[in-house]
Amino acid sequence: QVQLVESGGGLVQSGDSLRLSCAASGQIFVDTFHVGWFRQTPFEREFVAAISWSTASTRYADAVKGRFIISRDMQENMIYLQMNNLKSDDTALYYCAGKGGSGGLSYATAYNYWGQGTQVTVSS
């Protein structure tokens, strides 16, 4: 089992930056473990970014590429999402999710473990 707890959401203005944090615990010490960030829109749970726990290789959605940075701290068991140049379209409930294996990283249905979410609101 893996437990994930997000924090760091809030209300910001367009162009501002915000860093989300995800505290991980449990059986994350496997070579194939990946962590992703998703956001909930009225239509779907949308992929934002993902990172390999062991290699730190990353993947980003086109909508956030060049603005968001995903990272992890293996000593603190933390995953971060640095969000820069925020836009009103980034407003959403952001979730941290975990899975074993590298397949289907951009698909919410591929993830086994989910946090409770943290709200990000960007005012224009």
DAPEVEN-V369874 format. One record per run of one state. SS is the DSSP state (h for helix, s for strand, l for the rest). FROM is the first residue (numbers start at 1). LEN is the number of residues. If there is no record, write none. Layout:
BEGIN
SS&FROM&LEN / SS&FROM&LEN
END
This chain:
BEGIN
l&1&1 / s&2&6 / l&8&2 / s&10&4 / l&14&4 / s&18&9 / l&27&6 / s&33&8 / l&41&4 / s&45&8 / l&53&5 / s&58&3 / l&61&7 / s&68&6 / l&74&4 / s&78&6 / l&84&4 / h&88&3 / l&91&1 / s&92&9 / l&101&7 / h&108&3 / l&111&2 / s&113&2 / l&115&3 / s&118&6 / l&124&1
END
